[in-house]
Amino acid sequence: MAATIKLVGAEANIPTTSANFSSSAVIRLFNTHSGTRTITVTDSSDGAIGSFTMAAGEIINIQKDPSDKIKVNTGTDVKGVPLAFSA
């Protein structure tokens, strides 16, 4: 069965400077690059909370606080879209 998601914004490139994607608590990420990329989640003051390696072609949903931000180490080939979320 296909996953059901509710979009709350437009897909955009994850920047190399932190962005919070409409203050969404869940962001769907898709690495379109042929290699790995490092994704970093930061707080509202751009202090690093943590990071992880995202494989080529990988799609994941990441949960964050609405004020937290996301950035990629290099390139413009990781896409992100804010999703609705309910616990």
C-alpha positions in Angstrom: 0.0 0.0 0.0 1.3 3.5 -0.9 2.0 5.9 1.9 -0.4 8.8 2.4 1.1 12.2 3.0 -0.3 15.7 3.3 1.8 18.5 1.8 1.9 21.8 3.5 4.3 23.6 1.2 6.2 23.4 -2.1 9.2 21.1 -2.7 12.5 23.0 -2.7 16.2 22.4 -2.6 17.6 21.9 0.9 20.1 24.8 1.1 23.7 24.8 2.4 22.5 27.5 4.9 19.8 26.5 7.3 16.1 26.8 6.4 13.1 25.8 8.5 10.6 24.9 5.7 7.6 26.9 6.7 8.1 25.9 10.4 6.9 22.4 9.6 7.6 19.6 12.1 8.2 16.9 9.4 10.2 17.3 6.2 10.3 14.7 3.4 13.8 14.6 2.0 14.9 13.1 -1.3 18.6 12.8 -2.3 18.7 13.1 -6.1 22.5 13.1 -6.2 24.5 10.1 -7.3 26.5 10.1 -4.0 25.9 10.7 -0.3 25.1 14.0 1.3 25.4 15.1 4.9 22.2 16.5 6.4 22.4 18.7 9.5 19.5 19.8 11.8 20.1 23.0 13.6 18.2 24.9 16.3 16.7 28.4 15.6 20.1 30.0 16.3 21.8 27.7 13.7 23.5 25.7 16.5 24.0 22.1 15.3 21.6 19.5 16.9 22.8 16.6 14.9 23.7 15.3 11.4 23.5 12.1 9.4 24.6 10.7 6.0 21.9 10.4 3.4 22.5 7.8 0.7 22.0 8.5 -3.0 18.4 8.0 -4.0 17.2 7.8 -0.4 13.9 9.2 0.7 13.2 9.8 4.4 10.9 11.9 6.6 12.6 13.8 9.3 10.8 15.1 12.4 12.1 18.3 14.0 10.8 21.1 16.2 9.0 23.7 14.1 11.7 26.3 14.8 14.5 23.9 13.9 16.2 24.1 10.5 17.8 21.8 8.0 20.8 22.2 5.7 22.9 20.0 3.4 26.7 20.0 3.3 27.1 20.8 -0.4 25.1 20.9 -3.6 21.5 21.6 -4.5 20.4 18.1 -5.2 18.6 17.2 -1.9 14.9 18.1 -2.2 12.7 18.8 0.8 8.9 19.3 1.2 7.1 20.2 4.5 4.5 17.6 5.5 1.6 17.7 8.0 2.1 15.7 11.2 -0.1 14.5 14.0 1.0 12.3 16.9 
